[in-house]
Amino acid sequence: MRSNASTPDEYIASLPEGRREAVAAIRDVINKNLPDGYVETMTCGMIGWVVPHEIYPAGYHCDPKQPLPYINLASQKNNISLYSMCLYGSPKHLAWFREEWSKRSSSRLDMGKSCIRLKDKAIPLDLIGELAALVTVEEWIEMCESAMRRTRERRQRP
């Protein structure tokens, strides 16, 4: 559910009480573990952590006016969605996350390409903290640029 909140605090305050606590806890653990350089903001109607234009002027390849996204957090109708772009972009990170999830959570991992669907009761906050800390800003920029280079090279092949 897209929010019109202009700050993460407004976003959390707008949530129902039970969901508010869970989203606030996830936000706190991300903020405590995120490497230097990422900035918390509101993006696409959800809380987001991005590489700001001051660090990476090229911005998000799909819309360069937007900063480069790293993690997003949203309260949806049936779950809390945590979008971790580095899991989509790195088979190594994805394999690590899947293995760690099975060790740290009693619930089945419910995940799309980058979206981890969390239920309010079974959220492994320690793992989310490690996920947030997994990739520095410099590493994330290199991962994104490398993926874009590979895409351009594939398109140039006859």
BANU-993903 format. One record per residue: residue in three letters; x, y, z of N, C-alpha, C in turn; residue number from 0. Coordinates in steps of 0.05 Angstrom, whole numbers, plus 5000, padded with zeros to 4 digits. Layout:
N
{"ALA" {X Y Z} {X Y Z} {X Y Z} NUM} ...
//
This chain:
158
{"MET" {5017 4976 5000} {5000 5000 5000} {5018 5025 5000} 0} {"ARG" {5015 5040 4979} {5032 5064 4976} {5023 5086 4996} 1} {"SER" {5042 5098 5009} {5037 5119 5029} {5043 5147 5017} 2} {"ASN" {5029 5167 5027} {5035 5194 5020} {5052 5208 5041} 3} {"ALA" {5062 5193 5061} {5079 5204 5082} {5103 5216 5070} 4} {"SER" {5113 5238 5082} {5136 5251 5071} {5162 5244 5087} 5} {"THR" {5159 5231 5110} {5182 5223 5126} {5178 5194 5136} 6} {"PRO" {5199 5180 5142} {5196 5154 5154} {5180 5154 5180} 7} {"ASP" {5184 5175 5196} {5169 5177 5221} {5139 5179 5216} 8} {"GLU" {5132 5196 5197} {5103 5198 5189} {5093 5172 5179} 9} {"TYR" {5108 5158 5163} {5100 5133 5152} {5094 5113 5174} 10} {"ILE" {5112 5110 5193} {5107 5091 5215} {5084 5100 5232} 11} {"ALA" {5081 5125 5237} {5058 5135 5254} {5032 5129 5240} 12} {"SER" {5031 5127 5214} {5006 5123 5199} {4997 5093 5200} 13} {"LEU" {5014 5075 5209} {5008 5047 5208} {4991 5038 5232} 14} {"PRO" {4976 5016 5229} {4961 5006 5252} {4981 4998 5274} 15} {"GLU" {4972 4998 5299} {4990 4995 5322} {5008 4970 5321} 16} {"GLY" {4997 4947 5316} {5013 4922 5315} {5034 4923 5293} 17} {"ARG" {5027 4933 5270} {5045 4935 5248} {5066 4956 5252} 18} {"ARG" {5058 4978 5265} {5076 5000 5271} {5100 4990 5287} 19} {"GLU" {5096 4973 5307} {5118 4964 5323} {5138 4947 5307} 20} {"ALA" {5127 4929 5290} {5144 4912 5274} {5160 4928 5254} 21} {"VAL" {5147 4946 5240} {5162 4963 5220} {5182 4980 5233} 22} {"ALA" {5176 4992 5256} {5195 5008 5271} {5219 4992 5280} 23} {"ALA" {5215 4967 5288} {5237 4950 5297} {5255 4943 5273} 24} {"ILE" {5244 4938 5250} {5260 4932 5226} {5275 4957 5218} 25} {"ARG" {5262 4980 5218} {5275 5005 5211} {5299 5010 5229} 26} {"ASP" {5295 5006 5255} {5316 5011 5275} {5340 4993 5270} 27} {"VAL" {5335 4967 5265} {5358 4949 5261} {5372 4955 5235} 28} {"ILE" {5358 4964 5214} {5371 4972 5189} {5388 4997 5194} 29} {"ASN" {5377 5017 5207} {5392 5042 5213} {5417 5036 5230} 30} {"LYS" {5415 5018 5248} {5438 5012 5266} {5460 4997 5251} 31} {"ASN" {5454 4983 5230} {5473 4966 5217} {5482 4975 5189} 32} {"LEU" {5469 4994 5178} {5475 5003 5151} {5503 5015 5149} 33} {"PRO" {5518 5008 5129} {5544 5021 5126} {5542 5051 5120} 34} {"ASP" {5563 5065 5126} {5564 5094 5121} {5558 5100 5092} 35} {"GLY" {5545 5122 5087} {5540 5132 5060} {5511 5129 5051} 36} {"TYR" {5498 5108 5060} {5469 5105 5053} {5453 5126 5068} 37} {"VAL" {5431 5134 5057} {5414 5154 5069} {5385 5144 5070} 38} {"GLU" {5372 5147 5093} {5344 5139 5096} {5326 5161 5084} 39} {"THR" {5306 5153 5069} {5288 5172 5056} {5261 5159 5052} 40} {"MET" {5242 5173 5041} {5217 5162 5031} {5220 5160 5001} 41} {"THR" {5214 5137 4990} {5216 5134 4961} {5194 5114 4952} 42} {"CYS" {5180 5121 4931} {5159 5105 4920} {5138 5098 4941} 43} {"GLY" {5133 5116 4960} {5112 5111 4980} {5120 5092 5002} 44} {"MET" {5146 5088 5006} {5156 5070 5027} {5182 5081 5038} 45} {"ILE" {5191 5070 5060} {5217 5077 5071} {5239 5065 5053} 46} {"GLY" {5259 5081 5047} {5281 5071 5031} {5308 5080 5041} 47} {"TRP" {5328 5064 5035} {5355 5071 5041} {5369 5071 5014} 48} {"VAL" {5382 5093 5008} {5392 5098 4981} {5421 5108 4982} 49} {"VAL" {5434 5107 4958} {5459 5120 4955} {5452 5148 4943} 50} {"PRO" {5457 5169 4958} {5448 5196 4948} {5464 5205 4924} 51} {"HIS" {5452 5224 4909} {5465 5235 4886} {5492 5248 4892} 52} {"GLU" {5496 5257 4917} {5522 5269 4924} {5544 5249 4922} 53} {"ILE" {5538 5223 4927} {5558 5202 4925} {5558 5189 4898} 54} {"TYR" {5534 5186 4886} {5531 5172 4860} {5513 5189 4842} 55} {"PRO" {5524 5209 4829} {5508 5227 4813} {5491 5214 4791} 56} {"ALA" {5500 5191 4781} {5485 5178 4759} {5458 5169 4768} 57} {"GLY" {5454 5164 4794} {5428 5156 4804} {5419 5129 4795} 58} {"TYR" {5393 5124 4798} {5381 5098 4791} {5378 5096 4761} 59} {"HIS" {5388 5074 4749} {5389 5072 4720} {5362 5074 4707} 60} {"CYS" {5341 5065 4720} {5314 5067 4709} {5303 5095 4709} 61} {"ASP" {5312 5111 4728} {5303 5139 4730} {5326 5154 4744} 62} {"PRO" {5345 5165 4729} {5368 5178 4741} {5362 5202 4759} 63} {"LYS" {5338 5212 4759} {5330 5233 4778} {5328 5222 4806} 64} {"GLN" {5324 5195 4808} {5322 5182 4834} {5349 5172 4843} 65} {"PRO" {5354 5173 4870} {5380 5162 4879} {5380 5131 4876} 66} {"LEU" {5403 5120 4877} {5407 5091 4874} {5395 5076 4898} 67} {"PRO" {5374 5060 4894} {5362 5046 4917} {5379 5022 4927} 68} {"TYR" {5378 5017 4953} {5391 4994 4964} {5371 4976 4979} 69} {"ILE" {5356 4987 4998} {5336 4972 5012} {5311 4989 5015} 70} {"ASN" {5288 4976 5013} {5262 4990 5017} {5246 4973 5037} 71} {"LEU" {5229 4987 5052} {5212 4975 5072} {5184 4985 5070} 72} {"ALA" {5164 4967 5068} {5136 4975 5064} {5118 4957 5080} 73} {"SER" {5097 4969 5090} {5075 4954 5103} {5054 4949 5081} 74} {"GLN" {5050 4924 5075} {5030 4916 5055} {5005 4905 5069} 75} {"LYS" {4985 4898 5054} {4960 4888 5066} {4965 4863 5083} 76} {"ASN" {4980 4844 5073} {4982 4818 5086} {5010 4812 5098} 77} {"ASN" {5028 4831 5094} {5056 4827 5105} {5071 4853 5105} 78} {"ILE" {5095 4851 5115} {5114 4872 5113} {5134 4864 5091} 79} {"SER" {5138 4882 5072} {5156 4875 5050} {5183 4890 5054} 80} {"LEU" {5204 4874 5053} {5231 4885 5054} {5244 4879 5027} 81} {"TYR" {5250 4900 5012} {5262 4897 4986} {5292 4901 4988} 82} {"SER" {5307 4880 4983} {5336 4881 4985} {5348 4877 4958} 83} {"MET" {5356 4899 4945} {5365 4897 4917} {5390 4880 4915} 84} {"CYS" {5407 4879 4935} {5432 4864 4933} {5426 4833 4931} 85} {"LEU" {5403 4825 4941} {5397 4796 4939} {5389 4789 4910} 86} {"TYR" {5376 4808 4897} {5369 4804 4869} {5394 4805 4851} 87} {"GLY" {5413 4822 4859} {5436 4826 4841} {5460 4808 4847} 88} {"SER" {5458 4791 4867} {5481 4774 4874} {5472 4746 4882} 89} {"PRO" {5478 4726 4865} {5471 4699 4873} {5485 4690 4899} 90} {"LYS" {5509 4700 4903} {5524 4694 4928} {5509 4704 4952} 91} {"HIS" {5501 4729 4951} {5486 4741 4974} {5459 4727 4978} 92} {"LEU" {5446 4721 4956} {5420 4707 4958} {5423 4679 4971} 93} {"ALA" {5444 4664 4963} {5448 4638 4975} {5454 4641 5005} 94} {"TRP" {5471 4660 5012} {5477 4665 5040} {5451 4671 5056} 95} {"PHE" {5434 4689 5045} {5410 4696 5059} {5391 4673 5063} 96} {"ARG" {5387 4657 5042} {5369 4634 5044} {5379 4614 5065} 97} {"GLU" {5405 4609 5065} {5416 4591 5085} {5413 4601 5113} 98} {"GLU" {5419 4627 5117} {5417 4639 5144} {5388 4640 5153} 99} {"TRP" {5370 4645 5134} {5341 4646 5142} {5333 4620 5154} 100} {"SER" {5340 4598 5141} {5332 4571 5150} {5343 4565 5178} 101} {"LYS" {5366 4578 5185} {5378 4574 5212} {5365 4591 5233} 102} {"ARG" {5355 4615 5225} {5347 4634 5245} {5317 4639 5247} 103} {"SER" {5301 4627 5229} {5272 4632 5230} {5258 4605 5229} 104} {"SER" {5237 4604 5245} {5220 4579 5244} {5200 4580 5222} 105} {"SER" {5197 4604 5209} {5177 4606 5187} {5191 4601 5160} 106} {"ARG" {5175 4593 5141} {5185 4588 5114} {5192 4615 5101} 107} {"LEU" {5214 4616 5087} {5221 4640 5073} {5201 4645 5050} 108} {"ASP" {5188 4668 5051} {5169 4677 5030} {5182 4700 5015} 109} {"MET" {5192 4694 4991} {5208 4714 4978} {5204 4714 4948} 110} {"GLY" {5205 4738 4936} {5206 4741 4907} {5234 4746 4899} 111} {"LYS" {5238 4761 4877} {5266 4766 4867} {5282 4783 4887} 112} {"SER" {5270 4804 4897} {5283 4821 4917} {5266 4826 4941} 113} {"CYS" {5241 4817 4940} {5222 4822 4962} {5220 4799 4981} 114} {"ILE" {5226 4806 5006} {5223 4787 5028} {5197 4794 5042} 115} {"ARG" {5178 4776 5042} {5152 4781 5055} {5153 4771 5084} 116} {"LEU" {5151 4789 5103} {5154 4783 5131} {5127 4783 5145} 117} {"LYS" {5124 4765 5163} {5100 4764 5180} {5108 4777 5206} 118} {"ASP" {5089 4791 5219} {5095 4806 5243} {5108 4790 5266} 119} {"LYS" {5102 4764 5267} {5111 4748 5290} {5139 4736 5287} 120} {"ALA" {5147 4730 5263} {5171 4714 5259} {5192 4730 5243} 121} {"ILE" {5201 4752 5254} {5220 4769 5239} {5248 4766 5252} 122} {"PRO" {5267 4754 5238} {5294 4751 5249} {5310 4777 5246} 123} {"LEU" {5306 4795 5266} {5318 4821 5264} {5349 4820 5262} 124} {"ASP" {5361 4801 5275} {5390 4800 5273} {5399 4795 5244} 125} {"LEU" {5385 4778 5230} {5391 4772 5202} {5386 4796 5185} 126} {"ILE" {5365 4811 5190} {5359 4835 5174} {5382 4855 5179} 127} {"GLY" {5391 4857 5203} {5414 4875 5209} {5438 4867 5193} 128} {"GLU" {5444 4841 5192} {5467 4832 5177} {5463 4836 5147} 129} {"LEU" {5439 4833 5137} {5433 4838 5109} {5438 4868 5103} 130} {"ALA" {5429 4886 5120} {5433 4914 5116} {5463 4921 5114} 131} {"ALA" {5479 4908 5131} {5507 4913 5132} {5524 4899 5111} 132} {"LEU" {5511 4883 5095} {5525 4864 5077} {5542 4878 5055} 133} {"VAL" {5532 4900 5045} {5545 4913 5022} {5551 4942 5027} 134} {"THR" {5576 4951 5025} {5582 4979 5028} {5571 4995 5004} 135} {"VAL" {5570 5021 5007} {5561 5038 4985} {5579 5033 4960} 136} {"GLU" {5605 5032 4964} {5623 5029 4942} {5619 5002 4928} 137} {"GLU" {5615 4981 4944} {5610 4954 4932} {5583 4954 4917} 138} {"TRP" {5563 4968 4928} {5537 4968 4916} {5538 4983 4889} 139} {"ILE" {5552 5005 4888} {5555 5020 4863} {5569 5002 4843} 140} {"GLU" {5590 4989 4851} {5605 4971 4832} {5587 4948 4822} 141} {"MET" {5571 4936 4840} {5553 4915 4832} {5533 4925 4811} 142} {"CYS" {5522 4948 4816} {5502 4959 4797} {5515 4966 4770} 143} {"GLU" {5538 4979 4771} {5552 4986 4746} {5560 4962 4730} 144} {"SER" {5569 4941 4744} {5577 4916 4731} {5553 4903 4717} 145} {"ALA" {5531 4903 4731} {5506 4892 4719} {5498 4907 4694} 146} {"MET" {5500 4934 4696} {5493 4950 4672} {5512 4946 4649} 147} {"ARG" {5538 4942 4655} {5557 4936 4634} {5551 4910 4620} 148} {"ARG" {5545 4890 4636} {5538 4863 4625} {5513 4865 4607} 149} {"THR" {5494 4881 4616} {5469 4884 4600} {5475 4898 4574} 150} {"ARG" {5491 4920 4574} {5499 4934 4550} {5514 4915 4531} 151} {"GLU" {5532 4899 4541} {5548 4881 4525} {5530 4860 4511} 152} {"ARG" {5510 4850 4526} {5492 4830 4514} {5476 4843 4492} 153} {"ARG" {5467 4867 4495} {5451 4881 4475} {5467 4887 4450} 154} {"GLN" {5494 4890 4453} {5511 4897 4430} {5519 4873 4414} 155} {"ARG" {5515 4850 4424} {5522 4825 4409} {5503 4821 4386} 156} {"PRO" {5514 4812 4364} {5497 4807 4340} {5479 4783 4344} 157} 
//
